[in-house]
Amino acid sequence: SYELTQPPSMSVSPGQTANIICSGDELTKKYVSWYQQRPGQSPVLVIYQNTKRPSGIPERYSGSNSGNTATLTISGTQPVDEADYYCQAWDSTSVIFGGGTKLTVL
Amino acid sequence: EVLLVESGGGLVQPGGSLRLSCAAFGFRFNTYEMNWVRQIPGKGLEWLSYIDSSGRISYQADSVKGRFTISRDNARNLVFLQMDSLRVEDTALYYCARGSSFYIGDFWGQGTLLTVSS
């Protein structure tokens, strides 16, 4: 079965750029979405179709997908960006989530 | 305002059944796909089931295939998850989410907690 792999955690200093990666076999052939989940809250869609931002998501969030890796980039990271981030893709008739990356801003 | 409200969670014994409901507000429900996703506290997201806008097409994760069934009532703006043969490992927070062809959730409910225990 298809798998999406994310690093369990990463840290970034405020104002710096965070690049959260998601790896999967020939991932570039799939559309990737990214979800942010703050503690105790429901997930929020921050990127879909690899690069698109839903209404209300700050411009500092961007995405890319090439080869076997999709990347969520947060530019000028703020303390409010501290959260768990999950990548997601469809594989035939199944939805696959990555294991999630806990982003710490310190 | 788009709002999804899940209900129906609770405590059930192993082997039991339960039906979760998700009420949708603030959008044309019969034009959107819907999904159920669960999360064990402290763990990651697990997709469970998808249903198209008409209710004619549905998919389930292998982990729940044959035990969980998704359905919807477009007249009442409701989506359901019928869960049978429940196991201790089904204990989780269950979310419904509004989907499309490109994502499984641009809006999510607050979740309803299911505990399976004897």
Interface residues (C-beta under 8 A of the other chain):
Chain A: S1 Y31 S33 Y35 Q37 S42 P43 V44 L45 Y48 Q49 K52 P54 D84 Y86 Q88 T93 S94 V95 I96 F97 G98 G99 G100
Chain B: N35 V37 G44 L45 E46 W47 Y50 Y59 A61 D62 Y95 A97 F102 Y103 I104 G105 D106 W108 G109 Q110 G111
